[in-house]
Amino acid sequence: MEAAQLNGLGVAVVTPFKEDHSIDFKSLEKLINHLIKGGVDYLVIQGTTGEAATLTIEEKNAVLDFALEANGGRVPLVFGHGGNNTRALIAGMNNIKSLDKVDAVLSASPYYNKPNQNGIYEHYSAFAQACPKPIILYNVPGRTGSNMLAHTTISLARAHKNIIAVKEASGDLGQMTQLLKNKPNGFQVISGDDDLVLHQCAMGAAGVISVVANAFPTRFKKLITAASSGDMATAQQYHFQLCDIIPQLFKEGNPAGIKALLAMLGICGTAVRLPLTEASDELKDELYREVSNAGISLD
């Protein structure tokens, strides 16, 4: 996979569950078709938004195989595979039966251990040497407890040809600036913050891996396309339409909020697996108000 294929709108796809918390494959198919019809450029399966931490390896394989079939090669497909035990992460690739069929792997920086920058570098270096697929680094300090600094990301990109991109979700525009200024040619810097996409695309980010686009792919694609092409008036229009909805999605944990919104659209149910809990009635009401205030139809 060429890094250029990661331009535009990627979506961190939710894993729909039935009321008994088993995987709802019928709704997953509906969601994938909704996203592709909405103009997304690629799909990310089994990331944080897909509740990968609560799925068994058998379930992950089942979701991946189903997503590959439902996608039918229409858009690139990225699979989430991260962890805080480097040896286990590398060994775990042998358990991903369809790894050869995905276009890239998204791998979050190690969580909980809180390694220093050298530890993060060595973790990813070991993974890059073992991984047969292109790798997208994922910096999300709000979840991992440690920030992968720009110089660490750039050093990894220069040292390993199969590290082709980073999903940068630090929320730090200064750090994003340093990544975009100093990145090697061909290395993609992808936004991981829906609320900052307008700003980051204006600086040169290669689009976003989005949560809100599960519900509103067409609108978010228009935002990114406009911002990346310099049509800031159009980009602002869509940014302002969505900017009050986005914070609500994360108010009670991700993906509880986006699943509540998808339920309003009739795409999947609201069920999430513990330790997450479903969105409260108060949050559902707030989401409905914000969507209505933005002039977006849920029909």
Helices and strands as residue ranges (DSSP letters): G 3-6, E 9-12, H 25-37, E 42-45, G 52-54, H 57-71, E 77-80, H 86-92, G 93-95, G 99-101, E 104-108, H 117-130, E 135-139, H 141-144, H 150-159, E 163-168, H 173-182, E 188-191, G 194-196, H 197-203, E 208-210, G 212-214, H 217-229, H 232-242, H 246-249, H 256-264, H 281-293
